[in-house]
Structure formats: C-alpha cells, structure tokens
Amino acid sequence: MDKPLTDAATSARLSKQRRRDTKPEVALRRELHSRGLRYFVDRAPLKGLRRRADLVFPRRKVAVYVDGCFWHSCPVHSTKPRNNAQWWADKLAGNVARDRDTDVRLAAEGWTVVRVWEHEPAGEAADKVELKLNQ
C-alpha cells in the first residue's frame, strides 16, 4: 500500500482551503464595486473551458484571477513544502502551466486576462483591472 501524500493534520488543513470568496477576492470585489464596476463572480469565461475566473466582465471580455501565492508559485512569497517535495513541485508547476494555458486560450478568443497576487493591496489590484477595462 502506498504511503499517503500528506499527514492527517495537513490533509484536514488543505481540505478547508476556500476555492472562492477568499479575503483577497472579496476585498477586490468590494473595491471594484465601490468604483461602480459590476461583474460576475466565479464564472467560466468560455463555454466548454472548465476553468473559472474569479471575476468576469463578459461584455468587455476581461477575466480576472486572484492567484494565491502558494498555489500559483508567487515569485516573492511562494514556499516549497519539504514533505513529499517532488509531488508538490510537480503539482505547483502544473498549476502554473495551467494558468499560462488558460491565458493563451482566452487571448485566442479575444479575452484580456488580468492576474493579481493575493498579497497585492485591493486598491492596486483594482487599478490594474480598471486599466484593462478602459483599454
């Protein structure tokens, strides 16, 4: 029988990770809403693409992703787990590769992708989004 990838405590902690409505996402949504911008939350920008954006502005074809520093390998804050190091390295590299593939697929369909890191202040992230919406 194979050894489990994580211990029980780690598994329990990871199972509680939110997929949506994280603090950085909610802060960005509040900031954008206060600026008068309206959007869809947790929506697939393209039919048939099983990848959901955190915020979608369909008429302007802008998809916004708030990337977690750990899960998306932030160049400033990412960490590398020591337990099952190779499995985690492959998992996180796969996440980054999927992000790039998503960006390419959306761009091919005329979409603009805005990616912000969870550590970015909501005001700065909102500025990035607004800049793309006004281009």
C-alpha positions as CSV (number, residue, x, y, z in Angstrom):
1,M,0.0,0.0,0.0
2,D,1.3,3.5,-0.9
3,K,2.2,6.0,1.8
4,P,-0.3,8.8,2.0
5,L,0.8,12.1,0.4
6,T,0.0,14.2,3.5
7,D,-0.4,13.5,7.2
8,A,-3.9,13.8,8.7
9,A,-3.4,17.3,10.0
10,T,-2.1,18.7,6.7
11,S,-4.9,16.9,4.8
12,A,-7.5,18.5,7.2
13,R,-6.0,22.0,6.8
14,L,-5.9,21.7,3.0
15,S,-9.5,20.5,2.8
16,K,-10.6,23.7,4.4
17,Q,-9.0,26.0,1.8
18,R,-11.6,28.1,0.1
19,R,-11.9,27.8,-3.7
20,R,-13.8,31.1,-3.9
21,D,-14.6,34.1,-1.7
22,T,-11.2,34.4,-0.2
23,K,-10.3,37.6,1.7
24,P,-8.2,39.0,-1.2
25,E,-11.0,38.2,-3.7
26,V,-13.7,39.8,-1.5
27,A,-11.5,42.9,-0.9
28,L,-11.0,43.3,-4.7
29,R,-14.7,42.9,-5.3
30,R,-15.6,45.5,-2.7
31,E,-13.1,47.9,-4.2
32,L,-14.3,47.4,-7.8
33,H,-18.0,47.7,-6.7
34,S,-17.3,50.9,-4.9
35,R,-15.9,52.2,-8.2
36,G,-19.2,51.5,-9.9
37,L,-18.0,48.4,-11.7
38,R,-20.2,45.3,-12.0
39,Y,-19.1,41.8,-12.8
40,F,-19.9,38.1,-12.4
41,V,-18.2,36.0,-9.7
42,D,-16.6,32.6,-10.1
43,R,-17.6,32.1,-13.7
44,A,-16.1,30.3,-16.7
45,P,-15.3,32.9,-19.3
46,L,-15.6,30.4,-22.2
47,K,-18.2,27.7,-22.7
48,G,-16.5,24.4,-22.6
49,L,-13.5,25.6,-20.7
50,R,-13.6,24.1,-17.2
51,R,-11.6,26.9,-15.7
52,R,-13.4,29.6,-13.8
53,A,-12.2,33.1,-13.4
54,D,-12.7,34.9,-10.0
55,L,-14.3,37.9,-11.8
56,V,-15.7,38.1,-15.3
57,F,-16.7,41.2,-17.3
58,P,-18.3,39.4,-20.3
59,R,-19.2,42.5,-22.4
60,R,-15.6,43.7,-22.2
61,K,-14.1,40.2,-22.4
62,V,-12.0,40.7,-19.3
63,A,-11.3,37.8,-16.9
64,V,-9.7,38.4,-13.5
65,Y,-7.8,35.9,-11.5
66,V,-6.7,36.5,-7.9
67,D,-3.8,34.0,-7.6
68,G,-2.8,32.6,-4.2
69,C,0.9,32.9,-3.5
70,F,1.4,29.3,-2.6
71,W,-0.9,27.6,-5.1
72,H,0.4,29.7,-8.1
73,S,4.1,30.0,-7.1
74,C,4.4,33.7,-6.5
75,P,8.0,34.8,-7.2
76,V,8.0,36.7,-3.9
77,H,6.1,34.6,-1.4
78,S,6.0,31.0,-2.7
79,T,7.2,28.3,-0.4
80,K,8.3,24.8,-1.2
81,P,7.0,22.0,1.1
82,R,9.6,19.6,2.4
83,N,7.3,16.7,2.8
84,N,6.6,14.9,-0.5
85,A,8.7,17.7,-2.1
86,Q,8.7,16.2,-5.6
87,W,4.9,15.7,-5.6
88,W,4.3,19.2,-4.5
89,A,6.9,20.6,-7.0
90,D,5.0,18.8,-9.8
91,K,1.6,19.9,-8.5
92,L,2.6,23.6,-8.3
93,A,4.4,23.5,-11.7
94,G,1.2,22.0,-13.1
95,N,-0.9,24.9,-11.7
96,V,1.4,27.4,-13.2
97,A,1.4,25.6,-16.6
98,R,-2.5,25.5,-16.5
99,D,-2.5,29.3,-15.7
100,R,-0.4,30.0,-18.8
101,D,-2.6,27.7,-20.9
102,T,-5.7,29.5,-19.7
103,D,-4.2,32.8,-20.6
104,V,-3.3,31.6,-24.1
105,R,-6.8,30.1,-24.7
106,L,-8.6,33.2,-23.5
107,A,-6.4,35.5,-25.5
108,A,-7.1,33.4,-28.6
109,E,-10.8,34.1,-28.1
110,G,-10.2,37.8,-27.7
111,W,-10.2,38.0,-23.9
112,T,-8.0,40.0,-21.7
113,V,-6.7,38.3,-18.6
114,V,-5.8,40.2,-15.5
115,R,-3.8,38.3,-12.9
116,V,-3.2,39.7,-9.4
117,W,-1.5,38.2,-6.5
118,E,-3.3,37.7,-3.2
119,H,-0.7,39.9,-1.5
120,E,-1.4,42.9,-3.7
121,P,-3.4,45.7,-2.0
122,A,-7.0,45.7,-3.2
123,G,-6.7,49.3,-4.5
124,E,-3.7,48.5,-6.6
125,A,-5.3,45.3,-7.9
126,A,-8.5,47.3,-8.8
127,D,-6.3,49.9,-10.6
128,K,-4.9,47.0,-12.8
129,V,-8.4,45.7,-13.6
130,E,-9.7,49.2,-14.4
131,L,-6.8,49.9,-16.6
132,K,-7.6,46.8,-18.7
133,L,-11.3,47.6,-18.7
134,N,-10.6,51.0,-20.2
135,Q,-8.3,49.9,-22.9
